[in-house]
Amino acid sequence: FNEVEPNPSTNTVYKGLEMMVDFQPDTIIALGGGSAMDAAKAMWMFFEHPETSFFGAKQKFLDIGKRTYKIGMPENATFICIPTTSGTGSEVTPFAVITDSETNVKYPLADFALTPDVAIIDPQFVMSVPKSVTADTGMDVLTH
């Protein structure tokens, strides 16, 4: 699936999810920057747990371990993240940011079920991105 836009939307997530449901993968690989990884995390979450609602997953929280809305841990597909930019940390965190297509509001999704199984960090990938992306994501590294 290669239709992830910057600041991925729920429409994009659901479109990718449809493809996952049809294909039934045993491994999901997210290759790209934070948007690609966040979209893939949400697709993976809904693929693993179709009963999960976006409304429930976006609920506000103060402590990720004390959320009232729980998402079960993944059981079917291994999830691998391969970042091609620096800075987001999405490849090793239990968070994703998805934009609600209806309201155009960005929501953080937070659940340990969103943590990838494997992160592959290859510095060669960041060598091919434009200088402006390197600068932007470099600033992202400094702010985290």
Secondary structure by P-SEA (a helix, b strand, c coil): cccccccccaaaaaaaaaaaaaacccbbbbcccaaaaaaaaaaaaaaaccccccccccccccccccccccccccccbbbbbbbcccccccccccbbbbbcccccbbbbbbcccccccbbbbbccccccccaaaaaaaaaaaaac
